[in-house]
Amino acid sequence: DCQRVLQAMILVADDGGQLEQISAAAGLSLNATAACLARLATLSLIQIRGNLHEKWYALHPLTRHFLIQQAE
């Protein structure tokens, strides 16, 4: 599931996307997507921005570069 979330995050804007957007792009439930985002943040593969009420999730620039290269 976390690999699907990473791949889906290539489709969201460079400055990040919200949980609902990423979940829809990955084809996963909100709970599964949130769990993956928490794990990916722990591994420093993504960045979490925002505040208590609104969070944005973005790929770390090095992660984005790596995933785009792999897609080519």
C-alpha positions as a Markdown table, in Angstrom:
| # | Residue | x | y | z |
|---|---|---|---|---|
| 1 | Asp | 0.0 | 0.0 | 0.0 |
| 2 | Cys | 2.8 | 2.4 | 0.8 |
| 3 | Gln | 4.3 | 1.9 | -2.6 |
| 4 | Arg | 1.0 | 2.8 | -4.2 |
| 5 | Val | 0.8 | 5.9 | -2.0 |
| 6 | Leu | 4.3 | 7.0 | -3.1 |
| 7 | Gln | 3.4 | 6.4 | -6.8 |
| 8 | Ala | 0.2 | 8.3 | -6.4 |
| 9 | Met | 2.0 | 11.3 | -4.9 |
| 10 | Ile | 3.8 | 11.9 | -8.2 |
| 11 | Leu | 0.4 | 12.9 | -9.5 |
| 12 | Val | -0.3 | 15.5 | -6.9 |
| 13 | Ala | 1.2 | 19.0 | -7.1 |
| 14 | Asp | 4.8 | 19.6 | -6.2 |
| 15 | Asp | 3.8 | 21.6 | -3.1 |
| 16 | Gly | 1.7 | 18.6 | -1.9 |
| 17 | Gly | -1.8 | 17.3 | -1.6 |
| 18 | Gln | -4.4 | 16.5 | 1.0 |
| 19 | Leu | -5.2 | 13.1 | 2.4 |
| 20 | Glu | -8.3 | 12.8 | 0.3 |
| 21 | Gln | -6.5 | 13.6 | -3.0 |
| 22 | Ile | -3.7 | 11.1 | -2.3 |
| 23 | Ser | -6.2 | 8.4 | -1.1 |
| 24 | Ala | -8.2 | 8.7 | -4.3 |
| 25 | Ala | -5.1 | 8.7 | -6.5 |
| 26 | Ala | -3.8 | 5.6 | -4.8 |
| 27 | Gly | -7.2 | 3.8 | -4.7 |
| 28 | Leu | -6.9 | 3.2 | -1.0 |
| 29 | Ser | -9.1 | 3.9 | 2.0 |
| 30 | Leu | -8.4 | 7.1 | 4.0 |
| 31 | Asn | -7.2 | 5.0 | 6.9 |
| 32 | Ala | -4.8 | 2.9 | 4.8 |
| 33 | Thr | -3.5 | 6.1 | 3.1 |
| 34 | Ala | -3.0 | 7.9 | 6.5 |
| 35 | Ala | -1.1 | 4.9 | 7.9 |
| 36 | Cys | 1.2 | 4.8 | 4.9 |
| 37 | Leu | 1.7 | 8.6 | 5.0 |
| 38 | Ala | 2.7 | 8.3 | 8.7 |
| 39 | Arg | 5.2 | 5.5 | 7.9 |
| 40 | Leu | 6.6 | 7.4 | 4.9 |
| 41 | Ala | 7.1 | 10.5 | 7.0 |
| 42 | Thr | 8.9 | 8.4 | 9.7 |
| 43 | Leu | 11.2 | 7.2 | 6.9 |
| 44 | Ser | 11.7 | 10.9 | 5.8 |
| 45 | Leu | 10.4 | 10.1 | 2.3 |
| 46 | Ile | 7.6 | 12.7 | 2.5 |
| 47 | Gln | 7.1 | 16.1 | 4.2 |
| 48 | Ile | 4.0 | 17.0 | 6.2 |
| 49 | Arg | 3.0 | 20.7 | 6.1 |
| 50 | Gly | 0.0 | 22.6 | 7.5 |
| 51 | Asn | -1.6 | 22.8 | 10.8 |
| 52 | Leu | -3.8 | 20.8 | 13.2 |
| 53 | His | -6.9 | 21.3 | 11.0 |
| 54 | Glu | -5.4 | 21.0 | 7.5 |
| 55 | Lys | -2.4 | 19.0 | 6.4 |
| 56 | Trp | -0.6 | 18.8 | 3.1 |
| 57 | Tyr | 1.6 | 15.9 | 2.2 |
| 58 | Ala | 4.5 | 16.3 | -0.3 |
| 59 | Leu | 7.2 | 14.1 | -1.5 |
| 60 | His | 10.7 | 15.0 | -0.3 |
| 61 | Pro | 12.5 | 16.5 | -3.3 |
| 62 | Leu | 15.0 | 13.7 | -3.4 |
| 63 | Thr | 12.2 | 11.1 | -3.3 |
| 64 | Arg | 10.4 | 12.9 | -6.1 |
| 65 | His | 13.5 | 12.9 | -8.2 |
| 66 | Phe | 14.1 | 9.2 | -7.6 |
| 67 | Leu | 10.5 | 8.2 | -8.4 |
| 68 | Ile | 10.4 | 10.2 | -11.6 |
| 69 | Gln | 13.7 | 8.6 | -12.8 |
| 70 | Gln | 12.3 | 5.2 | -12.0 |
| 71 | Ala | 9.1 | 5.9 | -13.9 |
| 72 | Glu | 11.2 | 6.8 | -17.0 |
